[in-house]
Amino acid sequence: MTLFSEAIKLKDGVLYNLPYHQRRMDETTQTFYRTKADLSVIEAMVPARMNSGLYKCRVLYSDKIEKVEFIPYIFRNPETVAVVADDEIDYAYKYADRSRIDSLLQKSGCDDVIIVKNGSVTDASSANLVFKSREGLFTPKSYLLPGTKRQFLLDRGKIKERDITVNDLQAFDTVYFINAMVDLKDGIKKKIRRLIMR
């Protein structure tokens, strides 16, 4: 069976954005297995010692939840970020197998990559992207993975979708990296002028 994963923010004993993770998980299990798995069961699995601090709750699942892990989380700002092209990449579902993305990252020789598909900017290796300009904050319409934090910010009007090609990058000042663990306010970002074009 194909394995999928969800990474859920656990801060001070609270699991964040569970409805968004449940929705994405439901779409995946319905597509591949015609089943549903209830994420709310993991709330009872949180160890008492994790009622303080920041952790990543990693859920591996197929047609049912296979494994739940709680991993201490530390924010890391990438020093080097390369813009790389892959016109064949497909990550519409959060597969546990990330070998293609990991290969792009390894070949780049950088801490992270921004993936361009058919000329359009998509995602980083493990984050959706938000670009800042004088006009506001924008996330690419051509994302690879429908991220839960991305959707949360869109729903609240904090960011907007836009077509962003590789040629549009210079119109922006900064790129922010966001995912279930990382919000805009966490400041994981890179100046556009410091991106390495491959």
C-alpha positions in Angstrom: 0.0 0.0 0.0 1.1 3.6 -0.7 2.0 5.5 2.5 1.1 9.1 3.1 2.0 11.5 5.9 0.7 14.4 7.8 2.9 16.7 9.9 0.9 18.5 12.6 2.1 21.2 14.9 1.9 20.4 18.5 2.6 23.4 20.8 2.3 23.3 24.5 0.0 20.2 24.3 -2.3 21.7 21.6 -2.6 20.2 18.1 -3.0 22.9 15.5 -5.3 23.1 12.5 -6.6 19.6 12.8 -9.7 20.3 10.6 -7.4 21.3 7.7 -5.2 18.1 8.2 -8.4 16.0 8.4 -9.8 17.4 5.2 -6.5 16.7 3.3 -6.3 13.2 4.8 -10.0 12.5 3.8 -9.3 13.6 0.2 -6.3 11.3 0.1 -7.9 8.2 1.6 -11.1 8.7 -0.5 -9.1 8.9 -3.7 -6.8 6.0 -3.0 -8.8 3.7 -0.7 -12.4 4.8 -0.5 -12.0 4.9 3.3 -11.7 7.5 6.1 -9.4 7.7 9.1 -10.2 9.9 12.1 -7.3 12.1 13.1 -9.0 13.2 16.4 -7.8 9.9 17.9 -4.2 11.2 18.1 -5.2 13.8 20.7 -5.3 11.0 23.3 -1.9 9.9 22.2 0.0 13.1 23.1 2.4 12.2 26.0 2.0 14.3 29.1 5.7 15.3 28.9 4.8 17.1 25.7 2.4 19.6 27.3 5.2 22.2 27.0 7.3 23.0 24.0 7.1 22.6 20.2 6.9 19.2 18.5 6.0 17.8 15.1 3.4 15.1 15.2 4.0 12.9 12.2 1.2 10.7 11.2 1.9 7.9 8.7 -1.2 6.4 7.1 -2.6 4.2 4.3 -6.2 3.2 4.5 -5.8 3.7 8.2 -3.4 5.3 10.6 -0.2 3.2 10.7 2.1 5.2 13.0 2.2 8.4 15.1 5.5 10.0 16.1 6.2 13.1 18.2 9.5 14.8 17.3 11.0 17.9 18.9 11.0 20.8 16.4 13.6 23.5 15.9 13.1 26.3 13.3 15.9 26.4 10.7 16.4 29.3 8.2 18.1 28.0 5.0 21.4 29.7 4.3 21.4 28.8 0.6 18.3 28.3 -1.7 18.5 27.2 -5.3 15.8 27.7 -8.0 15.6 24.4 -9.8 13.4 23.0 -12.7 11.6 19.7 -12.8 8.8 19.5 -15.3 7.7 16.0 -14.4 7.5 16.2 -10.6 4.1 15.3 -9.0 3.4 15.8 -5.3 -0.4 16.5 -5.3 -0.7 14.2 -2.3 1.6 14.1 0.7 3.4 10.9 0.0 5.7 9.5 2.6 8.1 8.7 -0.2 9.8 12.0 -0.9 12.7 10.6 -3.0 12.2 12.8 -6.0 12.2 16.0 -3.9 15.1 14.7 -1.8 17.0 14.1 -5.1 16.5 17.6 -6.3 17.6 19.0 -2.9 20.7 16.8 -2.9 21.7 17.7 -6.5 21.3 21.4 -5.7 24.0 21.3 -3.0 21.9 23.9 -1.1 19.9 24.0 2.1 16.6 24.2 0.2 15.2 24.5 -3.3 12.4 26.4 -5.0 11.0 24.0 -7.6 9.9 25.4 -11.0 7.6 23.3 -13.1 6.9 24.2 -16.8 8.2 27.7 -16.0 5.9 28.2 -13.0 7.1 28.5 -9.4 5.6 25.8 -7.2 6.9 25.0 -3.7 10.1 24.5 -1.7 11.3 21.1 -0.7 9.1 21.0 2.4 7.2 24.2 2.4 4.7 26.3 0.4 6.0 29.7 -0.7 4.7 33.2 0.0 6.2 36.1 -2.0 6.3 39.7 -0.7 6.1 42.8 -2.8 4.8 46.3 -2.4 1.4 44.9 -3.5 1.2 42.4 -0.7 1.8 38.7 0.0 1.2 36.2 -2.7 1.4 32.4 -3.0 1.8 30.6 -6.4 -1.4 29.1 -7.9 0.9 26.4 -9.3 1.7 24.8 -6.0 2.7 21.1 -5.8 1.0 20.3 -2.5 -2.1 21.9 -1.1 -0.6 22.9 2.3 -2.7 23.3 5.4 -1.0 26.5 6.5 -1.3 27.9 3.0 -5.0 27.2 3.0 -5.4 28.6 6.5 -3.8 31.9 5.5 -5.8 32.1 2.2 -9.1 31.5 4.1 -8.2 34.4 6.4 -7.2 36.7 3.6 -3.7 37.1 4.8 -2.3 36.0 1.5 -3.6 35.8 -2.1 -3.0 33.4 -5.0 -1.2 34.5 -8.1 0.4 33.1 -11.2 4.1 33.4 -10.5 6.6 32.3 -13.2 10.4 32.1 -12.8 10.6 35.4 -14.7 8.3 37.1 -12.2 10.7 36.4 -9.2 12.5 39.8 -9.5 9.2 41.6 -9.0 9.3 40.4 -5.3 11.6 41.3 -2.5 11.3 38.3 -0.2 10.1 34.7 -0.2 8.7 33.2 3.0 8.6 29.4 3.6 5.5 28.2 5.3 4.2 24.8 6.3 2.2 23.2 9.1 5.0 24.0 11.6 6.0 27.4 10.2 3.8 30.5 10.0 4.7 33.8 8.3 5.4 35.4 11.7 8.2 32.8 12.3 10.2 34.6 9.7 11.7 31.7 7.8 12.5 33.7 4.6 15.1 34.6 2.0 15.7 37.8 0.0 15.0 37.1 -3.7 18.3 38.6 -4.7 20.1 35.9 -2.7 18.4 33.0 -4.5 20.8 30.8 -6.6 19.5 30.3 -10.1 20.3 26.9 -11.5 
